[in-house]
């Protein structure tokens, strides 16, 4: 979903993180990323590249979360299957 970059930071154990505010109290968290290509307060569109996934042992390992307010939501039903 479209949204506004609300935070770009670093958390030990998760590395670089980006949090996007999608409005209506929804936000997404992306961690274990590098080569960040956005800035805080920037508007981003659905499908826009915001960073690349960190590779560990030649495998990408993205950490992804969806939040509704203070509640974590299972992202499986929100992701587009290819």
Secondary structure, DSSP 8 states (H G I E B T S, - for coil): --EEEEEEEEETTTEEEEEEEEETTEEEEEEEEES----TT-EE-TT----EE-EETTEE--EEEEEETTEEE-GGGGS---
